[in-house]
């Protein structure tokens, strides 16, 4: 266990000071130790009782950051880097390389926003940021409670509840890079019911990159009813309409020349997302409650994708492409019961869920006109179908989580989940290498355990856990060829220890975690003896690192924070497309991620805040063969705001030093690819809080 020795030295550097400067026995815990989280066990508990690496982005942080994209919030968390691909599009890195792989789970109020089997790495653009109360991030596997895709981590966006008294807010912001956004929120309570509506509209035109326009409308309505002393009823509806030009990435020549030109003038991505949730909570008695949740999801992602454009082999002025649409609608039911017992102050949480999600995919060929400069100027649509299939996806799952407290300070938790997946594939075209396989069905099942413990004593806490994460094959992994490959779920085994502490009379708070995660049955494209390629469970990887954070409050005016992670990600076994990458570092896997921030709230001018933030992404290999490295980047952000009575004004200067960098840099057989980071961005905003 080399990882625990190597990174354990770093972790001990956090722990040892408490032995010399420990917290006074009679001093209260800092807010981080007392905060409640709901994601770790699917019910409210103190953070110090959760044997996982979990972080919370509070309502105060969300309000003061005034982020126009979620990455500006998530990247404040230790070990998290959300890659900005422009216009809220993204990749993610949590205990994994920066990736589009389906190894991250995105939740809204504890419910996955998409169904398993049709993972979309851009899923967080389907969230309504205006309706967000707080965000909880689990680092590491959470499949024992949430099922598939919760491998690298899970992000749970918790929505705003109706206010007790009438209140609302409207705001408007604009920046120098063509971005404009308007937010509105209003809510009130009437007798047994409370209602709140949250919405925003964002628009970008004439951005720094050519053909990078976008617009998004997001609306959420939530109604909570207190029907009796025992029964509550929560209902929410969220809908998102999104459109963005898909301008692609820059090649090495354009990136070196600081050339913001793109050859793609008509490519796009558009999303329609609807989610409806209704939850009944019934408290039988103190420590005994049952919850029933019904969910409907309707989602469509339509594209004219730049990454599917390929030049004609015979005519330099022609190219090939496609228009496609991937859609699904879901009917989901979840019932959960919580029961507390006197025996060892234990708690049992058990649940059963059913998810039925029919999905549909089609793609049509387009002929593209190309000019002498290499620009793709126009296209001619056709009725020629490249793909046309539907897949019935069903998932039945049951889970149990049991916690005991053998003695004061120690809590032990164990969880177990069983999942059964069924895919029913129907090809509406004759099967072929390009149109997909013949009609067929596949079943996948998995039992996923988790075991953990926490110990707390006078502001010092430790935890340890063993957990697993898994994901069944995606629809595209299985049915893209004539023959359906035999594939098993990809499975990851995670071992970690960590802790937290408060010292110097609560002026300092620290947390840390050390982990090792081994991935098996990873799906890769393997060359066969006849020269063809087939998806197989032939990959093994290892991921290990240390995550750490420290918050210092030397006075009521100053707050200093540092979040960081040092990690390694490499292939144990990897023979893909005829190349052997075993023993090499994985591409797009930075060894170092850090985010530091200092905030000043002067006592002489109440309502003023001034902050400076530094984001650092370390160097990484651009390809799995480890031939070329990207140096990473560091950018500086400044934020200031002032609140006076019902009014608030803010100014955010992001990438204030105008650093020229790539948010993501990769190399493949097709050449170099650079996703450009935004240049200096100055945003000015104004908000009015009415009836506050």
Secondary structure, DSSP 8 states (H G I E B T S, - for coil): -HHHHHHHHHHHHHHHHHHHHB--TTS---HHHH-EESTTTSS-EEGGG--SEEEEE-HHHHHHH--SSTHHHHTTSTTEEEEEEETTEEEEEESS-SB-SS-EEEEETTEESS-TTS--TTGGGGS-GGGEEEEEEEES--HHHH-TT-SSEEEEEEE----SS-EEEEEEEEETTSEEEEEEEEEEEETTEEEEEEEEEEEE-S-SSTT--EEEEEEEEEEEEE-SSSEEEEEEEEEEEEEEE----B-HHHHHTT----SBSS-EEEEEEEEEEEEEEEEEETTEEEEEEEEEEEEEEEEE-GGG-EE-SS-TTEEEEEEEEEEEEEEEEEEEEEEE-SGGG-EEEEEEEEEEEEEEEEEEEEEEEE-TTS-EEEEEEEEEEEEEEEEEEEEEEEEEEEEEEEETTEEEEEEEEEEEEEEEEEESS--BTTTB--SEEEEEEEEEEEEEEEEEETTEEEEEEEEEEEE---HHHHHSSSS------EEEEEEEEEEEEEETTTTEEEEEEEEEEEEEEEEEEEE-TTS-EEEEEEEEEEEEEEEEEEEE-SSSSEEEEEEEEEEEEEEEE-EETTEE-TTSB-TT--SEEEEEEEEE--TTSTTEEEEEEEEEE--EESSTT---EE--EEEEEEEEEEEETTEEEEEEEETTT----EEEEEEETTEEEEEE----EEEEEEEEEET-
